[in-house]
């Protein structure tokens, strides 16, 4: 209870400071007089929540995130295990993956526009790429970090390669995999919002950018807060699932 009181208190203190600086038109190098007050943002937020357009944008952004993220999770975990377990496939797949990995996903927007017939598919592709590489790298490192004695012990008892994979490798890598999933979710949100601003026709990112173009700054802040809440809730859901799936591990392994 005390931890929640501290968290809510820090949030309330931040909002109070924001209100005081903006309402008093403070200029301390930073121009707080140009920002909307907390009250103005709250009023704009209440107005948007009362309309159907807000929920349509929420649904669009969440659909894009979940589609791209789930595809990235499946392929990222699978390829991470394959690259770490097979020397041949690692030599074949790792060079092109490592060349593409440093490229920011948002820089692929022009390629997505050229490749995919619709903007919707292109935005999902950008989301997929953004989440894919953190998941891939975390899975690969988690597989390589497994103590070899675990696999040797199971093999001495007659376990097959399939049994080793499903009973030792995958369970043992779960903490690292969920770490990558959490990071991938955060990066995916950054890129899907950016892609919506560039080429989207609806969604939270598109609506936030549209509000900026018409100089509706309270709506811009509402969009930013919405993005932050969505990112926090989805990342928290991934971490909660990770804790539930890895309850059998010591607490130190989850930190």
N, C-alpha and C positions, 0 to 999 in steps of 0.2 A: 504493500500500500504506500509506504514512504517513497519508493522508487517512482511510482506513478504520480505521486504528488509533486516530486521534483521535476519530472518530465513535463507535466502540465503547467507547473509554475514557470519553467524556463520558456515554454511556448507563450504563455500569457505575458511574460515580461518582454519578450520580443515584439509582440503585437502592440503592447502599450508604448514601447519606445518608438515604434513605427508611427503610431497615431500622434504622439507628441511632436515628433520631428516634422511630420508632414502638415499637421494642423497649424503649427507655429511658423510655417514657411522658412524653416531653418536652412541656412547655407553655410556649411563648414567644409569648403572645397567641394564636397558632394552636394548636389542641388536637390535637396529633399522637397523643396517647394514645387518641383516639377512632377512629383509622384502623387497619385491619388491617396487619400487617407484610408484607414482601415474601414471606417464607416461607409465611405463611398464604394469600396470594393464589396463589402458585405451586402449593401443594397443591390449592387449589380448582380452579385451571386444569387441572391434571393429571386431576382427577376428572371435570371436564366434558368434556375432550377424549376421554376414554374412553367416553363415552356417545353414542348416536345422536341425542339431542335437540339437542346442540350443533351438529351438522352440518346438521340439518334447519333450524335457525334461520339458520345461515350461508347455506344455499341459498335460503331465502325472502327474506332481505334482499338478497342478490346479484341474484336474479331481479327484484325490484322496482326496484333501482337500474339494472340494465342496460336493462330495458324503458323506464322513464321517461327515462333518459339518452339512449338511442338515438333515441327520438321527439323529444326536445328538440334533439338534434344536427341531425337532418334538418330540422325545421321552423325552428330557430333560424338555421341557416346560410342556408337558402333565403329566409326573410323578411328576414334581415339584408342579403343581396345585393339583394333586390327593393326594400327601402326606400331603400337607398343609391343604387341605379341609376335608379329611376323617381321622378320628382318627383310625378306624379299618385298613384301607389300609396303613396308616402311620406306625402302629405297625408291620404290616406284611412286608412291603417293606423297611423301613428305616434301620433296623439292617444289612441286607446283603449289602445294598448300602453303609452304613457308614464303613463297614469292608473293602470293595473294594476301596473306595474313596482315602485313603492315599497311595495306591500303585501307583507308577509312571507308566504312560501308557507305557513308553518305556520298563519297566521291564516285560511287558506282551508279548514282542516279541517272546520268546520261546513258550509260550502258543498259540500265533497266528499261529506260524509255524506248531505246532502239530494239531491245530483245523481245519485250513482252507486248502483246496486242492491247492490253488495257493498263491504265495507271494503277488500278487496284492490284493486279498481279505484280507490277513492278514494286509497289510499296511493300508487299508481302516478301518479295525477294530481298529487298534491302533489310527488312527486319530479320529474315533468316540468316543472312550473311553476318549481321551484327552479333547475333547470339551464337552463331555456329562456332567461331574460333575460340572464344573463352571456354566453351564446353569441351571442344576437342582438345585443347591444350591441357586443361585441368584433368580430363580423363586420362590422357596419355601419361602425364606425370604421376597420377595416382596409381596407374597400373605398374609403372616402373618402380614406384616406391614400395611396392608390396614386398615383404620379407620372402626371400626364396625358400626359406625353411618351411613356410606354409605349404607351398606347392609340393615340395619334396616329401613332406610328411604324408600328404594325401596320395601321392603317386605310389609310395611304398605300400599303401593299403589297397593298391590295385585300381585306383580311380582312372577313368578315361580322360581324354582331353576335354570332352564336353562336360564331364563332371567337375573337372578342375575349373573350367570357365564359369560355370553357373553356381558352384558351391564355394569357390575360393576367390577367384578374381573379381567377379562382379560384386559380391557382398563386401569384399575388402576394400574396394575402391569407392564405395558409396559416399563417405565423407568428402572426398575430393571431387567426386562427380557433382554433388549438390552444391559445393562451393562454386564450381563452374557454372551451374545452372543459375545460381543467385546473381553472379556477376553478369552472365549472359542476359538475364532479364532486365537488369538495369541499363546495359548498353543498348538492348533492343528498343527500350522506350526512348532513349535519346535519338536514335536513328529513325524510328517510325515517326516521331513528331517532326523531325527535320524533313523527312521525305514528304509528309503531308503538307508542310509549308511550301515545298518546292513544286510538287506535282499533284497534290491531292485536290479533291473537289468537296470533301467533307471530312470530318474527324476533328479531334481536339486541336491538333496542330494547325490544321487549315483554318479553323475558326479563330484561333489566337492570332494568326498572321493577318487574317481579314480584319480583326478588330484593330490591329496596329495600323493598317493602311487607311482606316477611316478615323484614326486618332481617338479611338475609344479605349483609353488607357485603363480604366477600371476593368473592362472586359479582358484586356490583356493579362492583368494580374489574376483574374478569375481563371483564365486558361492555364496560367503557370501553376496556380494552386491545385487545379484539377489534375494536371500532369503529375505533380509531386505526390498527391494522394494516391493516384492510380499506380504509380511506380512503387510507392511504399507498400501498398496492399498486396500487389502481385508478388513482389520480392518476399514479403513476410509470409505469403502463402507457400512459396517455394521452400523457405527455411523451415516452416512448420511441418511441411510434408517430409523434409529431410530428417527432422528430429523424430518424427513418428516412425519412419522407415528404419532408422538406425538406433532405435531404443536399446537394442541388445549390446551396443558398443559402450565402453567406459566413457564417462563424461568428458575426460581429457581429450578423447579422440574427436569430439565434436567441436572443440574450440579452435 
